[in-house]
């Protein structure tokens, strides 16, 4: 069974763990109207999805 030879310091341990908590930025796409929205969702600005109006424009 593998056993650590020496204690890992808090600084070294925390450096290793530091890169996992960051969140990814959601990928935004540009609509025909110029507004940004999440992919595979209707645009909130113009109500279009895949070139068709699916939500009444507000």
C-alpha positions in Angstrom: 0.0 0.0 0.0 1.4 3.4 -0.9 2.1 5.7 2.0 3.3 9.3 1.8 6.9 9.7 2.8 6.5 13.2 4.2 3.7 15.5 5.2 2.4 17.7 2.4 2.4 21.4 3.6 -0.7 23.4 3.6 0.7 25.8 0.9 1.6 22.9 -1.4 -1.8 21.2 -0.9 -3.7 24.5 -1.5 -1.8 25.3 -4.6 -2.8 21.9 -6.1 -6.5 22.5 -5.2 -6.7 26.1 -6.3 -7.5 25.5 -9.9 -10.7 23.4 -9.5 -13.1 26.0 -8.0 -13.2 28.4 -10.9 -16.4 28.4 -12.9 -16.4 28.3 -16.7 -17.9 31.3 -18.6 -21.0 30.2 -20.5 -20.6 30.2 -24.3 -22.7 33.0 -25.7 -23.7 33.3 -29.3 -24.8 36.4 -31.3 -28.4 36.6 -32.5 -29.5 38.1 -35.8 -30.6 41.2 -33.9 -27.1 41.6 -32.5 -27.9 40.6 -28.9 -26.0 37.8 -27.1 -27.9 34.8 -25.8 -27.2 31.2 -24.7 -27.0 28.6 -27.4 -30.1 26.5 -28.1 -32.3 29.0 -26.5 -34.6 31.7 -27.9 -33.3 35.3 -27.9 -34.9 37.4 -25.1 -34.4 40.6 -27.1 -36.2 39.7 -30.4 -37.9 36.3 -29.5 -36.3 34.4 -32.4 -34.9 30.9 -32.4 -33.3 29.3 -35.4 -34.5 32.2 -37.6 -38.1 31.9 -36.6 -40.1 34.0 -34.1 -41.1 31.6 -31.2 -41.8 34.2 -28.5 -43.8 37.4 -29.0 -41.3 40.3 -29.2 -41.5 42.5 -26.2 
